[in-house]
Amino acid sequence: MTDDPTTLPPFHLAIPVDDIDAARDFYGKVLGFSEGRSDTRWTDWNFRGHQVVTHQVGDGPSASPRDGVAGTNPVDGHEVPVPHFGLVLPVPEFQELAERLKAVDTAFVIEPYVRFQGEPGEQWTMFFLDPAGNALEFKAFADLDQLFAV
């Protein structure tokens, strides 16, 4: 096995959603991921070469928004939602995604900003929730070699 981020095998992640149509709109139209196999209650997403599957749980949209956040952890002066998942993007793609999310009035948990500025591991980051309350983090490094910097 290798730990080189350029040759890692794709991961698989299945997440719960309470409205498969809202998930299809968010992951497909807002985030821009292509849809793979799907059925009435689940959808495979090509998450930049990784397989993320949204599975509808329950009988449809809940009356109150569900929050998949179990807690938070302080990082660089912000309360980071846990659990969360996302991607490391090139900086221009991160900026494009941030603008696309702002254009559809996304309520950020943590607005896009530069974390650890001037320190090892400096990175752009942003956190937001999908319609089912699953927390996502997208980040970008000017120098990908800083991904695991200490």
QUISUL-V179174 format. One record per helix or strand. SS is the DSSP state (2 for helix, 1 for strand). FROM is the first residue (numbers start at 1). TO is the last residue. If there is no record, write none. Layout:
SS,FROM,TO / SS,FROM,TO
This chain:
1,12,17 / 2,20,30 / 1,34,38 / 1,42,47 / 1,50,56 / 1,71,75 / 1,78,82 / 1,85,89 / 2,91,103 / 1,108,115 / 1,123,129 / 1,135,140 / 2,144,146
